[in-house]
């Protein structure tokens, strides 16, 4: 039995899984937090990349990597590791979470001619998270450091480079490269003109963009290292997604992406077009309101999330006419940055905890359904939704989501999906086959919408009427 391993280096920790290369069964796993460095203590949105190696070593203790023949690496996207002409780190890495580049992102959008120009160039409108926005911020606020930068690596690029023993060749993959803002998933090419627009000069060296099954190289000990990728792309690979599948990740924010066979160009900037780790594409939409809607409602009702779920299931579809527009933090999709939440349909008989709980769940899911419709409006097929996040496992969300989305909903068990995806990529590179190995995801629950219960369409219609009456300005945003 061949054994492969997947490493996922997130913002806070490293996770490692060792898997059977043929079946994907997880044989061993480990995790460790990134140690606090001076950079991370001073600012949580910066990090010394060496801290990622320390946590990798801690996570791999106890013989976790014993017998492993190939390793894949997944890591947080968009971040920026700037090196000088000699390959020396210029400053601590700027992480995707760093908000200081918000103004830089807006300036970049204007400098190229607006959102439509960016979507035509790279398939997306750069936000503060993007690498290119961090380059612009650096040029403005740390010009001396900006002038020293000769190359930029992403976290997974840097870790692969370290594992390979610092070879002259730098590599990346198309999935992670598509989050930089200067590599286009539309053309498959770098845009040095965009780098110069942000940084003030072109980069001396750019990583080679590897194909999905192309190895990055071998360690001095002969261990194969695959191309690696970004965390969302690795999660899609670990979940075994295919065209027609969409992921709805319900964290504090909502992340919605689907596997598609071609890049998506959305002049409005609502849909961002990324590449995936298999040769397909991952058009993505984000919402500002997801799990926090349920947490806030639960706090208001003096319940925990399980208690909120129980209350919601005691109500009926449509929450007795009560509708919650869940724009508690403003909203990105639809574009309502200054909006607040709105609760309508209050009647004496509807003002109960049960109906409010149901309205919160339905409102959150209707907002996510609007984001799925934004993908469909750009030609993306959604035949099945994969629901991720702790609130996605609540009984009320599991029951109501298929009604609202109108497609089967798959709820996988909690797991290190990105690390498993990195391991699957390693198995693919090891095998050298045209397609990745077929790994089954165990203990998956799929909930089908009941065709005899057309409540979902009625709930969405009720929600849509309130949304359009309350925010008529969104009608011209499509």
N, C-alpha and C positions, 0 to 999 in steps of 0.2 A: 504494500500500500504506500503510495506516494503521499507525503504530507506537505502542505503549503501553509503559509501564514499571511495574515493581513494585519497591517498596522493602521490605526486611525488616530491621528494626532489632532485633537479638537482644541478649542480655545483654552480649556481648563485641564485636560488630562490626555493620557495615551491609553488606548485599548488595543489589545492584541488577541487574535484568535488563531489557533492552529486547526486546520481542517483536512479531512480526507479529500484529496484532489479529485477523486472520481464522483463522490456523492455529496460533498459539501458538509458532511456531518462535522460538528464542532467537537474536537477531541480535547482541547485544552484552551483556557483563556486566562487573561490577566489584565490588570489595569493599575495605573498609578497617576496621581496628580502631578502637574508640572511644578517643580520647586519654585519658590518665590525668589526671583532675582531682584537686583536693585532696580532694574527697569520696571518690572511688574509691580514692585512695591510703590514706586513713585507714580506710576500711571498704569492702570489695569489694561489699557488698550495698546501697550507696548510690551515687547518681550525680548529677552536674550534667546536667540534660537538654540543656544547650547542647553537651555533648560528642557527643550523637547527631547534631546538625546538622553539627558539624565532620567527623565520619566520613562523613556523607552527602555532603558536598561533596567529600571525598577520593575516595570511591567513584565519583562521577559525573564525574571528570576524563576528559580525552581525547575529549570529544564524545559521551559515552555517551548523553546525553539529547537529542542533536540530532535534530530532526524528530519528537519525541514529542508526541502530542496529548492524552494522558491518563495520569495516574499513580494507582496504588493503593498503600496503605501497610499493611504488616503489622508487628507489633511484639510484644515479650514481653508476656504477659498479667499480670493481677492487680496490677501495681505501683501505686504511689500518688504522684501529683504534686499537692501541695496548693497552692492559690493563695488569696490574700486577696481582699477585696472589689474591689480595683483590678486584679486579674489578675496580681499580683506573686507570684513563687515564695516560699513561706514557709520552706522548708528543702530540702535536696537530696532527690531522689526516693528513696523506699524501694522497692527492687526485690523481685520475687517471691521471690528467693532468701534474703531476710533472715529468719533463724530467730528473731529476738528476739520476734516476735509469736506464738510457739507458745502461751505462757501466755494471751495475750489471746484467741486463738481458742478455747481450752478454756473460758475464762470466758464468752465470748459464747454458746457452745453451752449452757452451764448457764443463762445468764440468760434465754434464750428458752424453756427447758423441755426441752432435750435434742435429740438428733439427729432424731427424728421431727418435731418442731416446725419445725426448719430445712428439712428436705426438703419438708415441706408448703408452707413459705413461699417457698423459692427453688429447690427441686429438688436441694439439695446441703447438706452439712455444712461450714461454713467451716473451712479449715485455715489454717496460718500464712501460706501464700502469698497468700490472698485480700486484696483491698483493704480490706475491712471489718475484718479482724483488725489491719491496720496502723493504721487509724483508732483502734481500741480501745487499741492499744499507745501511740499518740501521746497520747491523752487521759490515760493513766496516767503516762507518763514525761516527756512534754513538754507539760504542760497549757497553757502560754502559747502555744505554736505551735498547739496544737489549737484554742484559742479564736479564733485568727486565720483559720483555714481557712474559706473561704466556698464554695469549689468544689473538686472533685477531677477531674483528668483522668488517663486511662491513657496509656501511652507513644504508642500510635498516635493517640489523640485529640490529644495535644499536638503531634505532628509535623504532622498535618493542619492544625491551627490555625496553626502556624508557616508552612507552605507557602501558606496562604490569606492571609497578611498580618495575622494577629490580628483577625479579625472579631469583632463582638459575639456572634454566634451560635457556640456550642460544639456539636460533634457527636460521636457515637460510632456504633457499630453493635451489633446485638443479640448477635452472637457475643462480642465483647469485654465488653460490658455484663454478660453472664451470668456473668462471672468476678469481678465486684466483690463479690458477696454482698449487694447491696442493689437489684438489678434481677432480677425473676423471669422466667425463660423460660416459666414456666407461665402467667402472666397477661399478660406483656408490659408490666409496669408497674414503676416505681421503688417502693421501700419506704423512705420517709423515716423511718418509725418505727424501722427497723433501723439507719439512719444515726444517729439520735439515741441509740439503745441503745449504739452503739459510741463515738460522738464526743462525746456530751453535748448536741448541738444539731443541728438540721436544716441541710442545705446551702442556701445562698442561691440557687444556680443549679445545674442538672443538665443535662448535654449532651442534645441531641435525639437520639433513637435512630432512625437512618435505616434505610430499607428496603434490601434486598440490592443493588438496581441504582440506588439513589438517590444522585446525586452530592452531595458535601459542599459543592461550590461551584467557583469558578474562581479561579485566581491572578490577581494584577494584570495579568499578561501574557496572560491568556485561556486558560491551561492547565486542563483539567478535572481535578479531584481527586475520586476516588470515596470511598465511605464508609469504606474501610479496615476492618481487623478484627484479631483476635488471631492469633498465629502458628499454633496448631493448626488454627484455622478456615481460615486462608489455605492451609496445607498440604493440607487436604482439598479445597479448591477447585482447587489446582494439580495434584493427583493425579486430578482428575475423579471423585471418589467419588460414589456414588449410594446410596439406601437398599438395605441388604443388604451393603454393603461395611464392613469393619472394618479399622482400622489397628492394627498391632502395632509399636510403636517400641521397639527394644531398645537403650536406652542403659544407663547405670549402673542406672537405674530402668527399669521397664517402664511404658509408657503405652499403654493400649488404649482406643480409642474407635471408635464406629460411627455411621454416618448413619442417622437414624431419623425417622419422620414425625411424631412427637409427643413432648412432654416425658416424661421418666421420673421417677416419684416412688418412691424406694426408702427406706422407713422405717429400714432398717438403716444407711443412709449409705454402703454399699459403692459404689453407682453414683452418680456426680454428673451432674446433667443440665445441659448447656450448650446454648446455641443455636449454629447454624452460620452461615455467611455466605450461604446460599442460601434461607433460609426454613424449613429443616428443623432438626433437633436433633442434638447430638453427645453422647449419654450416654458417660461416661468412667469407666474403672477404672484404678487404679494399683497396681503392685507395687513392692516395695523391692528385688527381686532380679531381675536380668536379665543383662546382659553381664558383670557382675562375677563371676557364678557361673562362667562359662567362663574368665575371666582368672585367677581364683584357682585353679581346677583346673589350668590350663595351667602356672601358676607351680609348683604342687605337683609336677607331672610333669616340670618342667624343659623345657617346650616353649613356643613361641609359639602364637598362636591358630590359625594354619594347621596347625601340627603337631598340636595337639589335634584339629582337624577330621579330619586324616588318620587319627589313632589311632581316633577314634570310628567311622569308616567301616569299619575292620577288624573291629569287633565286630558283633554281630547284634542285631536288635530285642529289647529287654528286657534287654540288657547281661548276659546269663547270670544273670538273677535279681537283679542289683545295682540298688538303687534309692537315688537321692539326693533327699531333701527339701531344696530349695535355699534354706532360710530363713536364709541367712548373716547377714543384717542384721535379723533379725526379719522380720515380714511384715505388709503392709497388707491384702492379699487372698489368702488368708483372714486375718482379724484375729488375728494372733499376734505382738504387738509384742515379746515377750521370748523368742521361740523362737530356737533355733539350728539349724543344718543337721544332718541325720541321714543317715547312710549305713548301709544294711542289705543283707542278702543276701550277706554275705561268706563265701565258701567258698574252699578252696585253689585250685580251678580257675578261680574268677572274679576272683581278686585279681591282675589284670593291668592295665597302663596302658590297653590298648584298652577294656576293659570299664568302667573308671572314667571314661574320656573319654566313652564312650557314655552312661553313667548321668548325667553332668553335663549333656550336651545334652538328653537326654530329660527330666531333672528340671526344667531351666529351662523347656522347652517345655510340660511338663505343668502347671507352675504358671501359665503364661500361658493355657493352655487352661482352667484353672479360672476365670481372670478373664473369659475369653470366655463361659463358662457363667453367670457372674454377670450378664452383659448379657442372655443368652438367658432367664434366669429372670425378667427384668423385661419380657419380650415383645419384645426386640430381635432381629431376624432377622440372622443372619450367614451369608451365602452365599459370601463370598470374603474372604480376608485379604490385606492389603497389608503387606508386611514391610519395615520401615525400620531403618536402623542398620548399622554396619559388620559386626557379628557376624551379621546377617541374610543377608549375602552369602557366609558361609562355606559350603563344599560340604556339610558335615554338617548344618547348620541348614536349608539349602535342601532337602535330601533328606528329612530327618526331619519337618520342620514340617507338610507336607501330611498325613502319616500320623497325627500327633498331633491336628491341628486337624480333620481329616476334611473339609476343603473346599479348593478350589483356592487356591494361594498365589501372589500376584503379587509379583515382586521388581523394582522400578523401579531404574534406574541412579542413582548418587549425583547429587544436583542441588539447586538452590536452590528446593525445592518451595514454600516459603512465599512467596518473592519472585515466583515464577511465578504462584502463586495470586492475589497482589495485582495483578499485571499482568492476569490474566484478569478480575478484578473491574473494573479500569479499562476494559477492552475492553467489558465488559457495560454499564457506565454510559455509555460513549461511544455504543454502538449503541442503547441504550434499548429493547432487546427483552425479552419476558417471561422468557426463559431465557438463561443465559450462553452464550457461543459454544462450539461443540464443538471443543475442542482435543485433539489426540491426543498421548499421552505416548510418545515414541520409545524404542526399545530396551528394552522391558519383557519380562521373562521370566516366564512363568506355569507353575507346576508343579502338575499334577493329582494327587490321591491315586489310587493304583492300587486299583480295586475288587477285584482278585484277590489283593491283599496286605493282609489284615485285621489286620496287626500292630499298627496304631495303637491300636485298641480294646483289645487285650490289654495293651499297654504302659500305657495309661491305667488299666485295671482294676488292674493290679499296683501302680501308683503310688497309686491311690486307697485300696487296702487298707492300705498302709503309712501313708499320711497319716492315715486315720481311726483306726487303731490307736494311732499315736503321739500324735495330738492329738484325742482324743475330744471335747474341749470345743468344737470348731468345728461339731459337729452341730447345736447350738441357735442358731447365728448367722444362719442364712438368714432 
